[in-house]
Amino acid sequence: MEKIAITNKKQTKEDILRQSLLKERGQIPEHVAIIMDGNGRWAKERGKMRIQGHKAGVDSVRDSIEACAQLGVGHLTLYAFSTENWRRPKTEVSALMKLLIQTLRKETINLNKNDIRLNAIGELERLPSICLNELKEGMEMTKDNQRMVITLALSYSGRWDINNAVREIAQKFKSGEISADAINDDLIRKHLATAEIPDPDLLIRTGGDFRISNFLLWQCAYTEFFITNKYWPDFRRDQIYEAIEAYQTRERRFGMISEQLYEQQKTQAKATA
C-alpha cells in the first residue's frame, strides 16, 4: 500500500531534512508513549471551556501520528482517558466521549489509507456503547495494517492492568493450569493489556508535571522519560523531534554498567555482520 501523507499538509524540506538527520544520528524508538496533559489549563488560560482544549488537542494527535509514522516509529500509545477520569464532571466526560466518536469517525479512514492499525487498551466495556462500537469498527477496518500501531489507552490505568493480570494468573493457578514456579516476569507480561506491544522506549509527558499518572506502570520500568512544559494543544512534531534527540543521548544500561553494555553491543554487531 502506498504510504501517503496522513494530512493534506505538504511536508516542508526542512522537516524532511530534520527527520533524515534524526535517523542518521541514532536509533529511533520502536515504541513512543505520550501522556497528553494540559488541555484544561490551555483552555482556562484562554478563557475557554475545558472541552475546547480537548478539541484543540486533536490537531496535536494528528501531527504526532504523522511525524512518528514518517520517522518509522513502530508503536505510538496515547493516554487518552484514564480510569480516574471517570470522576470528572459528567458534562465534561460526556463531551469527551462525543469528541472521541467524532474523531474516530473522521480519522480512521486516514489511518487506514496510511497502513496504520488502530488498537485500544483499558476497561473498554465502560465506554458508551456508541463509542465502543465506533472504536471496534475502526480496529476492524485497520486490523491488517502494518506500518505503525497506534494504541489508545481508554478507561485505562496501570494498576487496573496489573490487578487484572494478577486475577487471571491466580485463576489459572487455582485451576491447576500453572504452578507457582511458573509465575515470572514473562508470564505477567503475557497477561497485561499490552501483551502484544513492546514496552515503551520513550515516554513523553506534556504539561510540565513530573509524574506517571498511573500509566503503563509495569511496562515503563526501563523507559526513558521526556517532560515538556508545552500543553498538549500546543504540542507538535518539533517537540517529538526534541524528545527523540534527548532519547538518543541516553545510555540505556538496563541494570548493567557501561562496559558491559559496550561488549554486548560489539557481540551483537558481530552476529549481524
Secondary structure, DSSP 8 states (H G I E B T S, - for coil): -----SSSS---HHHHHHHHHHHHHS---SEEEEE---HHHHHHHTT--HHHHHHHHHHHHHHHHHHHHHHT-SEEEEEEEEGGGGGS-HHHHHHHHHHHHHHHHHHHHHHHHTTEEEEEES-GGGS-HHHHHHHHHHHHHTTT--SEEEEEEEEE-HHHHHHHHHHHHHHHHHTTSS-GGG-SHHHHHHTSTTTTS---SEEEE-SS----TTSSTTTTTT-EEEE--S-GGG--HHHHHHHHHHHHH----TTS-HHHHHHHHHHHHHHH-
